[in-house]
């Protein structure tokens, strides 16, 4: 069970890091004056959102594997 909690903690830390990236990116988007820069920033935001989705899917897969092994409570 401890291993599962540690994996969840790692995913939580990764999500917190990605959320900080989004906050910083949103501030840059708010300040962007050039359309080309704005478009690039939006593509960067899409990339971060995809990474967030990947972290969520990985955490769910790890949780399911732990439960299958009976390691999680």
N, C-alpha and C positions, 0 to 999 in steps of 0.2 A: 504494500500500500504506500509506503514511503516513496518508492521509486515513481509511482504515478503522481504523487503530489509534487515531487521535484520536477517532473516533466511538465506538469501544469504550470509550475512557477516559472520555468524557462519560457514557456509559450506566453505567459503573462508579461514577462519582462520584454520579450520581443514585440508584443503588441503595444506596450507602453512606448517603446522606442519608435515604432512606426507612427503612433499617434502624435508624438512630438514632431516627427518629420512632416506630418500633414499640417500641423499647426503652423510650423515655420513656412511651409510652402504656401499655405493660404495667405499668410502675411505678405509673402512675395507677390502672390497673384493680385492682392489688393493694391499693391504699389506699382504694378506693371503698367507702363504707359504705351509700350510698343506692342502692336498686335502679334508680331512674330514671337516676341518673348512670351506673351500671354498664351499663345498656342502651345509653345514648348512647355510652359509650366503646367498647363492642363494635361498634356501627355505624361508629364512626370507624376501628376496626381493620379492618373489612371494606373500607372505602373505601381505606385505605392498601394493603391486599393487592391490590385491583383496580388501583391505580396501579403497584404492582410488576409485576403481570402485563402491564400496558400497556407498561412500559419493556422488559420481556423480549421481548415480541412485536415492538416497534419495533426493538430491537437485532438480532433475528434477521432481520427484513425488510431492514434496512440491510446486514447481513452478506451476505445472499443477493444483494442488488443489487450490492455490491462484487465478489463472486465472479463474478457474471454478466458484469460489465464487465472482469474480469481484473485488478482493482486490488488484490486481496488475495492474499497468498501462502499 
